[in-house]
Amino acid sequence: RMSAKDLRNVYLGKKAAWADGTPVVLVVLAESKVQDIFLDEVVGRTGKQFSSYWKRLVFTGAGSMPKSFDQEADLRKYVQETRGAVAVVARGPLPEKAGYKELAIEE
């Protein structure tokens, strides 16, 4: 489990590593209604504000843009193969192959 505050910090680049020290790899979809709802409700930013926030971090040298995918299948594959990667996707069955871990958000 992860608190909403901790997850918000991950998405705002304020938490660079997981509890075990693994670097956070933030992954996003170029367009996603589910992701937009998550950003609004958990991160407190619209999709446009989130993108502007990260562009500002990049411009000031304080961060690198999250890796972006156009297709959810490509994003899921990348997350599965990349240690420390995190992304928001529509809820559904996860493949049986190891590599995914569903996070429950505590308010």
Summary of the structure (lengths in Angstrom):
residues: 107
radius of gyration: 13.3
end to end distance: 10.6
largest distance: 40.9
contacts: 246
relative contact order: 0.23
helix: 39%
strand: 15%
